Amino acid sequence: MRIATLDGFAGVSGDMLLGAFVHAGVPAALLQETVAGLGLGVTLRIENVDRSGINGVKVDVLVDGQSAEHTHSHADRERHDHHEHGHEHAHPHGDHSHHAHEHEARSLSAIKEIINRARLDESVEATALRTFDLLGAAEAKIHQVPVESLHFHEVGAVDSIVDIVLAATAAHSLGIERWFCSPLNVGGGTVQCAHGRYPVPAPATAELLKGVPTYSAKPLMELVTPTGAALVRALGCEFGPVPAMRVSAIGYGAGSRNPPGFPNVLRLSIGETMEASSSAEMVTVMETALDDLNPQVVAHVTERALALGAHDVMSTPVLMKKNRQGTLLTILSDRAHAARLEELLFRETSTLGLRIREERRVVLERNHVTVATPWGPVRVKVGRYRGAEVNAAPEFEDCRRLAESQDLPVKRVIEAALQAYRKEQA
């Protein structure tokens, strides 16, 4: 199983996540292509930097050739000495602002429209929208106002939209099946706000970090931002023991500041779990039987559930009371995604109740091997039982992408990938 861990000894922020993704191997071209698709008229600057002896990657959003963090009053370090990472914070405003700002404000609906227009993959779009929903809910609760009445300044600024959308794009491009995160160092000291100084973490950040293991250590500056906290939650990060893994890539994402003797970086480790044979794990199973729902809606719910993190979704024809033909909809997920999938079923289907249980699932040890075909690389998923290979299957999405780009039958690409894999293993 492909997993990833985030080490938040220096906190987490949107730009630090982006830097860690690029340093760990996400192509910079993917981020450049995605930001162009947003149509916001901005570009990226991606460079290697040093943070107290650790080499990492710093990603900056450029507006008119200048770093966006310097084009907004929030990044004025004389007025906002708490802003240590040098990126935009996710504090929505309106008549209830934390900070005094002058740059453009956008409503949550306007931000969602920008994301919808970008034609992102559904899973990427779902993660980006989930991040903004979390930010909006936190700010609305802090200010005791409806989400619809909020106007986002920091989050609404183009650099923050870019941070969140690119982080979602990069995260999903890695094909991670489970995310883990260490307890987060929130830093210390105070935050200068419009109504006075408040302790770190800022109110919105504290709201977003409910239920997340945190601690406060030096340096005395704000280390976890609302955007960073919301992204950690939107990715469904688990906090607890990390399975034994073979690390294949490590990336360090840098914040803007370089405090002496403190590496202001976020570390990302990517690898495969190391089960010696089959592995047992607990999964959440949700079921509901439907006899009055349009089949088109069932298909829509299936797609949305997978985009929201479900392991699998199954639709089984069943005969219900009064001999009515119905559909038994079953969703498998981990605990971290169960709540949002429960909400999806109640919002999108006609069900009046769900059956939810936890079951023990046994899975093979899995890893990916990339093979070369005449049309490009394809990942092959390999399954092993007690150390012996029992299954090998090319990733269908890789094959479909190459088939579409070359106008080929997809079965031809699948066959070529299998032949290449068998040749490598011979």
Backbone torsions as a table, in degrees:
resi	resn	phi	psi	omega
1	MET	NA	135.0	-179.3
2	ARG	-87.0	121.0	-177.8
3	ILE	-129.0	165.8	177.7
4	ALA	-141.9	146.3	177.6
5	THR	-125.6	142.2	174.7
6	LEU	-111.1	127.2	177.3
7	ASP	-103.8	104.7	-174.0
8	GLY	-96.6	44.5	178.9
9	PHE	-67.1	-19.4	174.8
10	ALA	-117.1	25.4	179.3
11	GLY	81.5	-162.9	-179.1
12	VAL	-154.9	143.3	177.3
13	SER	-149.7	168.4	-178.5
14	GLY	-61.4	-46.3	-177.2
15	ASP	-71.0	-30.7	176.8
16	MET	-67.4	-38.8	174.9
17	LEU	-60.9	-45.3	179.2
18	LEU	-59.5	-45.5	179.7
19	GLY	-61.6	-41.7	179.3
20	ALA	-64.0	-40.5	178.6
21	PHE	-61.0	-47.7	-179.0
22	VAL	-64.6	-43.7	-179.7
23	HIS	-63.1	-28.7	-179.3
24	ALA	-86.1	-4.1	173.7
25	GLY	123.0	-2.4	175.3
26	VAL	-66.3	126.3	-176.5
27	PRO	-60.7	131.8	176.2
28	ALA	-60.1	-31.1	-179.8
29	ALA	-62.0	-32.9	178.1
30	LEU	-63.9	-42.1	179.0
31	LEU	-67.9	-41.0	179.3
32	GLN	-62.9	-41.3	179.3
33	GLU	-65.2	-40.6	-179.0
34	THR	-67.9	-42.3	-178.7
35	VAL	-67.1	-32.8	176.5
36	ALA	-65.3	-36.6	180.0
37	GLY	-68.5	-18.8	178.3
38	LEU	-72.9	-22.0	177.6
39	GLY	66.6	32.1	-177.9
40	LEU	-99.4	-0.1	177.1
41	GLY	71.5	28.8	179.6
42	VAL	-119.3	163.6	176.4
43	THR	-129.7	174.3	-179.3
44	LEU	-115.7	146.7	168.3
45	ARG	-118.1	120.4	-177.8
46	ILE	-120.5	120.9	-175.8
47	GLU	-145.9	153.5	174.2
48	ASN	-81.2	136.7	179.9
49	VAL	-136.2	166.2	177.0
50	ASP	-111.4	131.6	176.2
51	ARG	-126.2	96.5	-179.8
52	SER	52.5	46.1	174.7
53	GLY	91.6	-4.5	178.3
54	ILE	-106.3	126.0	177.0
55	ASN	-79.9	131.2	178.3
56	GLY	-145.3	-175.4	-179.0
57	VAL	-115.7	133.6	175.2
58	LYS	-111.4	127.5	178.2
59	VAL	-112.2	123.2	177.7
60	ASP	-118.4	141.6	172.6
61	VAL	-91.5	127.8	-177.1
62	LEU	-106.9	127.5	174.9
63	VAL	-113.6	118.1	-176.2
64	ASP	54.6	38.6	176.1
65	GLY	81.5	-2.7	-179.6
66	GLN	-114.7	148.7	178.7
67	SER	-59.1	128.6	-176.2
68	ALA	-62.5	-26.8	-178.3
69	GLU	-67.0	-19.4	179.3
70	HIS	-98.7	-3.8	-179.5
71	THR	-94.2	-2.6	-180.0
72	HIS	-117.1	145.0	-176.6
73	SER	-62.2	-23.3	-178.8
74	HIS	-64.0	-26.0	-177.9
75	ALA	-88.0	4.2	177.0
76	ASP	-71.1	106.9	-170.3
77	ARG	-73.4	-17.4	176.0
78	GLU	-71.9	-32.4	-178.0
79	ARG	-94.6	-21.8	-174.9
80	HIS	-133.3	71.4	-174.4
81	ASP	-71.8	-6.0	177.7
82	HIS	-83.6	-12.1	-170.1
83	HIS	-82.8	81.3	-168.8
84	GLU	-83.4	-29.8	-176.7
85	HIS	-82.0	-17.7	177.5
86	GLY	72.5	31.4	175.6
87	HIS	-129.0	174.4	-175.6
88	GLU	-76.3	141.3	174.4
89	HIS	-90.8	161.6	-175.5
90	ALA	-103.1	55.5	178.9
91	HIS	-101.7	110.7	175.7
92	PRO	-72.7	155.0	-174.7
93	HIS	-134.2	-158.8	-173.9
94	GLY	136.9	-125.7	175.3
95	ASP	-87.8	4.4	-173.9
96	HIS	-131.4	53.3	-172.2
97	SER	-82.5	147.5	169.7
98	HIS	-79.7	-44.9	-172.9
99	HIS	-119.9	156.9	176.5
100	ALA	-90.0	118.2	-177.5
101	HIS	-134.9	158.2	-177.0
102	GLU	-120.9	-10.2	-173.8
103	HIS	-81.7	178.8	-168.6
104	GLU	-61.3	140.8	176.3
105	ALA	-110.7	146.7	177.7
106	ARG	-134.6	145.1	174.7
107	SER	-78.1	163.9	178.7
108	LEU	-62.4	-38.3	179.1
109	SER	-65.0	-35.9	178.2
110	ALA	-67.4	-38.5	177.5
111	ILE	-64.8	-44.0	179.3
112	LYS	-62.6	-35.0	178.5
113	GLU	-64.7	-39.4	176.8
114	ILE	-61.0	-44.2	-179.0
115	ILE	-66.9	-41.2	-179.9
116	ASN	-64.6	-35.4	-179.6
117	ARG	-70.4	-19.5	-172.8
118	ALA	-76.4	-8.3	178.6
119	ARG	56.1	52.2	178.6
120	LEU	-82.7	160.8	170.2
121	ASP	-57.4	148.3	-174.4
122	GLU	-60.5	-39.2	-179.6
123	SER	-66.4	-37.7	177.8
124	VAL	-66.2	-46.7	180.0
125	GLU	-60.1	-41.9	-179.3
126	ALA	-62.6	-41.2	179.4
127	THR	-67.3	-42.6	179.5
128	ALA	-63.3	-45.8	179.7
129	LEU	-65.9	-38.5	177.5
130	ARG	-60.3	-39.3	179.9
131	THR	-62.7	-45.8	179.4
132	PHE	-68.5	-35.2	176.3
133	ASP	-61.9	-41.6	178.3
134	LEU	-63.7	-43.1	178.6
135	LEU	-62.8	-45.2	-178.9
136	GLY	-63.7	-42.2	-179.8
137	ALA	-63.6	-39.3	179.4
138	ALA	-64.7	-46.9	-179.0
139	GLU	-66.7	-39.4	179.4
140	ALA	-62.3	-38.4	179.6
141	LYS	-69.2	-41.5	179.8
142	ILE	-61.1	-42.9	-174.2
143	HIS	-93.4	-7.1	-179.5
144	GLN	57.3	50.0	176.9
145	VAL	-136.1	158.7	176.6
146	PRO	-65.6	146.6	179.4
147	VAL	-57.2	-38.0	-176.0
148	GLU	-63.0	-22.4	-177.7
149	SER	-88.5	-6.5	-178.3
150	LEU	-78.8	144.9	170.4
151	HIS	-122.3	123.7	-174.1
152	PHE	-87.4	127.2	175.5
153	HIS	-95.4	-71.0	-179.3
154	GLU	-60.0	-49.2	-178.9
155	VAL	-67.4	-36.5	-178.7
156	GLY	-72.4	-21.6	178.4
157	ALA	-62.9	150.1	-172.0
158	VAL	-60.1	-34.7	-177.2
159	ASP	-65.0	-34.8	-179.9
160	SER	-75.4	-37.0	173.5
161	ILE	-59.4	-43.7	179.4
162	VAL	-63.4	-46.0	179.4
163	ASP	-53.4	-48.4	-174.1
164	ILE	-71.3	-46.0	-179.1
165	VAL	-65.6	-41.5	180.0
166	LEU	-69.1	-36.7	177.1
167	ALA	-62.9	-42.0	177.6
168	ALA	-64.5	-42.0	179.1
169	THR	-61.8	-48.6	-178.3
170	ALA	-64.2	-42.4	-178.1
171	ALA	-60.4	-45.6	-178.0
172	HIS	-74.0	-25.9	178.6
173	SER	-66.9	-21.1	-177.4
174	LEU	-80.5	-12.5	179.0
175	GLY	66.5	34.4	-178.5
176	ILE	-75.7	132.1	179.1
177	GLU	-91.7	-29.5	177.3
178	ARG	-143.8	137.1	178.5
179	TRP	-109.2	138.3	175.9
180	PHE	-125.8	153.5	179.4
181	CYS	-144.4	140.6	175.5
182	SER	-74.6	166.0	168.7
183	PRO	-55.3	143.0	-173.1
184	LEU	-97.0	131.4	172.9
185	ASN	-81.6	112.6	-177.3
186	VAL	-85.6	-5.9	-177.2
187	GLY	83.5	-153.5	-178.5
188	GLY	-161.3	-172.5	-178.9
189	GLY	87.0	-151.9	-176.6
190	THR	-132.2	164.4	178.1
191	VAL	-115.2	128.1	177.3
192	GLN	-81.3	114.8	-179.4
193	CYS	-117.1	172.3	-177.1
194	ALA	-61.7	-29.7	-176.5
195	HIS	-101.9	10.8	179.4
196	GLY	132.9	-167.4	179.6
197	ARG	-98.6	135.0	-179.2
198	TYR	-122.9	150.1	-179.6
199	PRO	-70.3	149.1	173.3
200	VAL	-77.6	136.5	2.1
201	PRO	-77.2	155.2	178.2
202	ALA	-61.2	157.6	-174.9
203	PRO	-51.6	-45.7	-179.2
204	ALA	-65.8	-39.7	178.0
205	THR	-62.8	-44.0	179.3
206	ALA	-60.2	-39.8	178.7
207	GLU	-64.3	-42.2	-180.0
208	LEU	-68.5	-25.3	-176.9
209	LEU	-91.3	7.6	176.5
210	LYS	-58.1	129.4	179.6
211	GLY	83.8	-4.5	-180.0
212	VAL	-99.0	131.2	177.5
213	PRO	-64.4	125.3	179.9
214	THR	-135.6	166.0	171.4
215	TYR	-152.6	163.0	-178.6
216	SER	-117.2	118.8	179.6
217	ALA	-141.8	170.9	179.6
218	LYS	-66.5	159.5	1.0
219	PRO	-78.0	165.0	-178.3
220	LEU	-81.4	79.7	177.2
221	MET	-158.9	165.0	-177.8
222	GLU	-74.8	117.7	-176.7
223	LEU	-105.8	-33.2	177.8
224	VAL	-105.8	124.1	179.2
225	THR	-99.6	161.0	176.4
226	PRO	-56.2	-41.7	179.5
227	THR	-62.4	-44.6	178.7
228	GLY	-62.3	-44.5	179.6
229	ALA	-63.4	-41.2	-179.4
230	ALA	-66.9	-38.2	178.8
231	LEU	-66.5	-39.9	177.7
232	VAL	-59.9	-41.5	178.9
233	ARG	-71.9	-39.8	-178.4
234	ALA	-65.3	-30.6	177.9
235	LEU	-76.3	-8.9	-179.9
236	GLY	72.9	35.5	-177.8
237	CYS	-61.8	139.3	175.1
238	GLU	-98.4	141.9	179.0
239	PHE	-114.9	116.4	-176.6
240	GLY	155.6	-165.2	-178.2
241	PRO	-58.8	135.1	177.6
242	VAL	-94.8	130.8	178.3
243	PRO	-59.2	151.2	174.4
244	ALA	-56.8	134.5	-174.8
245	MET	-143.1	152.3	170.3
246	ARG	-96.0	110.2	-176.4
247	VAL	-76.5	127.5	179.4
248	SER	-107.9	-19.8	-179.3
249	ALA	-153.1	142.4	176.1
250	ILE	-131.3	134.5	177.6
251	GLY	-130.9	143.4	177.1
252	TYR	-117.6	121.9	176.7
253	GLY	-103.5	127.3	-172.1
254	ALA	-95.9	141.1	166.9
255	GLY	-82.5	174.8	-175.7
256	SER	-73.8	-38.2	-177.4
257	ARG	-80.0	156.2	177.8
258	ASN	-132.0	72.1	-177.8
259	PRO	-63.5	142.7	-179.7
260	PRO	-62.9	131.7	175.4
261	GLY	73.0	12.6	-179.6
262	PHE	-137.6	114.9	-179.7
263	PRO	-76.0	102.7	-177.5
264	ASN	-81.4	70.3	-176.2
265	VAL	-138.5	156.7	170.6
266	LEU	-107.5	128.6	-178.9
267	ARG	-100.6	131.0	176.9
268	LEU	-116.3	125.1	177.0
269	SER	-117.6	133.0	-177.5
270	ILE	-124.4	137.3	178.7
271	GLY	-172.2	-171.3	179.3
272	GLU	-111.3	141.6	176.4
273	THR	-66.1	159.1	-169.2
274	MET	-115.1	33.9	177.9
275	GLU	-58.6	132.4	179.8
276	ALA	-72.2	-26.3	178.6
277	SER	-143.6	-142.3	175.4
278	SER	-69.8	152.9	-175.9
279	SER	-122.7	136.5	177.7
280	ALA	-99.2	138.1	178.0
281	GLU	-147.7	161.6	178.8
282	MET	-96.9	135.7	176.9
283	VAL	-126.1	151.8	174.9
284	THR	-91.8	130.1	-180.0
285	VAL	-113.4	123.8	176.9
286	MET	-115.7	134.2	179.4
287	GLU	-136.4	146.1	170.8
288	THR	-152.4	141.5	178.6
289	ALA	-102.3	130.1	-173.5
290	LEU	-125.0	129.9	177.7
291	ASP	-124.7	4.4	-176.3
292	ASP	-134.4	23.8	-176.1
293	LEU	-111.3	135.7	177.1
294	ASN	-56.2	128.4	179.4
295	PRO	-56.3	-27.9	177.5
296	GLN	-65.1	-34.7	178.1
297	VAL	-70.3	-37.5	176.8
298	VAL	-59.3	-43.8	178.0
299	ALA	-62.7	-40.9	178.5
300	HIS	-62.8	-45.0	-179.5
301	VAL	-63.2	-38.8	177.5
302	THR	-58.8	-46.9	-179.8
303	GLU	-64.4	-42.9	-179.0
304	ARG	-65.9	-39.4	-179.6
305	ALA	-62.5	-42.3	178.1
306	LEU	-64.9	-38.9	179.2
307	ALA	-66.7	-28.3	-178.6
308	LEU	-88.8	5.6	172.0
309	GLY	111.6	7.1	177.9
310	ALA	-64.9	142.0	174.1
311	HIS	-68.1	-41.6	-178.1
312	ASP	-160.8	155.8	177.1
313	VAL	-134.8	130.9	-178.3
314	MET	-126.8	137.8	176.0
315	SER	-118.1	118.1	-175.9
316	THR	-118.6	126.3	175.2
317	PRO	-65.0	132.8	179.9
318	VAL	-136.8	158.5	174.4
319	LEU	-105.2	118.7	-173.6
320	MET	-102.1	-173.1	-178.6
321	LYS	-59.0	153.8	-176.8
322	LYS	60.6	24.7	177.6
323	ASN	57.9	32.7	178.7
324	ARG	-84.8	134.3	173.0
325	GLN	-72.0	131.8	-179.5
326	GLY	-142.0	-176.4	179.9
327	THR	-126.8	126.4	172.4
328	LEU	-92.3	111.2	-178.4
329	LEU	-97.0	120.5	-177.5
330	THR	-121.5	130.6	179.8
331	ILE	-123.2	132.3	173.7
332	LEU	-107.1	134.2	179.0
333	SER	-154.4	171.0	169.6
334	ASP	-88.8	171.6	-176.8
335	ARG	-61.3	-35.0	-174.4
336	ALA	-63.2	-28.5	-177.2
337	HIS	-102.9	-1.9	-172.8
338	ALA	-62.8	-42.0	-175.5
339	ALA	-62.7	-44.8	-177.9
340	ARG	-70.5	-30.4	177.5
341	LEU	-72.6	-36.6	174.0
342	GLU	-59.6	-45.0	178.5
343	GLU	-62.2	-40.5	179.7
344	LEU	-59.1	-45.8	-177.3
345	LEU	-64.6	-40.3	179.7
346	PHE	-72.2	-34.1	-178.0
347	ARG	-77.4	-37.8	-168.3
348	GLU	-102.0	-17.0	-178.6
349	THR	-113.9	177.1	-179.2
350	SER	-95.1	9.1	-176.4
351	THR	-65.4	149.3	174.7
352	LEU	-106.0	-1.4	-179.9
353	GLY	-171.2	157.4	-179.5
354	LEU	-124.9	150.0	167.8
355	ARG	-103.7	122.1	-176.3
356	ILE	-125.9	130.2	179.2
357	ARG	-149.4	164.6	174.5
358	GLU	-110.2	137.1	-178.7
359	GLU	-130.8	154.0	176.4
360	ARG	-84.8	127.0	179.8
361	ARG	-118.9	133.2	177.4
362	VAL	-106.6	126.9	-177.5
363	VAL	-127.4	154.7	176.5
364	LEU	-74.1	154.9	167.5
365	GLU	-65.3	132.1	-175.6
366	ARG	-129.9	147.1	172.0
367	ASN	-152.4	163.7	179.8
368	HIS	-108.5	140.0	172.5
369	VAL	-123.7	129.0	179.3
370	THR	-93.2	127.9	179.8
371	VAL	-118.7	158.0	179.9
372	ALA	-98.8	130.3	172.4
373	THR	-113.6	168.5	178.5
374	PRO	-59.8	-15.0	-175.2
375	TRP	-113.2	-3.0	179.5
376	GLY	142.4	175.7	-177.2
377	PRO	-75.5	148.3	176.4
378	VAL	-136.5	134.6	175.4
379	ARG	-83.7	137.9	176.9
380	VAL	-116.0	124.8	178.1
381	LYS	-87.2	126.1	-176.8
382	VAL	-112.9	129.7	176.9
383	GLY	-110.7	135.4	-178.7
384	ARG	-126.9	142.6	175.7
385	TYR	-123.6	119.2	-176.8
386	ARG	53.5	40.5	175.9
387	GLY	84.5	-11.3	-178.2
388	ALA	-100.7	136.7	179.4
389	GLU	-69.0	129.8	178.3
390	VAL	-121.8	-19.1	-179.9
391	ASN	-145.1	147.2	172.2
392	ALA	-149.2	122.9	-176.0
393	ALA	-140.7	127.4	174.8
394	PRO	-62.9	142.4	176.0
395	GLU	-66.0	121.2	-173.1
396	PHE	-62.6	-39.4	-178.0
397	GLU	-63.5	-37.1	175.4
398	ASP	-61.9	-44.4	-178.8
399	CYS	-66.6	-41.7	-180.0
400	ARG	-64.7	-39.9	179.2
401	ARG	-60.9	-45.0	179.2
402	LEU	-67.4	-39.9	179.9
403	ALA	-61.9	-42.3	179.7
404	GLU	-67.4	-40.1	-177.9
405	SER	-70.4	-26.9	-178.3
406	GLN	-106.5	2.1	-178.4
407	ASP	56.1	52.5	-178.7
408	LEU	-120.0	156.2	170.1
409	PRO	-64.8	135.0	-176.9
410	VAL	-63.8	-30.4	179.6
411	LYS	-63.9	-28.8	178.2
412	ARG	-68.6	-39.6	178.6
413	VAL	-68.0	-39.6	178.2
414	ILE	-61.2	-45.9	-179.8
415	GLU	-62.5	-41.0	179.9
416	ALA	-65.1	-38.9	179.0
417	ALA	-66.2	-40.9	177.8
418	LEU	-64.7	-41.5	178.4
419	GLN	-63.2	-41.1	179.1
420	ALA	-64.8	-39.5	179.1
421	TYR	-66.2	-47.1	-179.5
422	ARG	-62.7	-34.7	178.0
423	LYS	-66.0	-40.3	178.7
424	GLU	-66.0	-33.9	-177.0
425	GLN	-84.2	-13.1	-177.3
426	ALA	-67.7	NA	NA
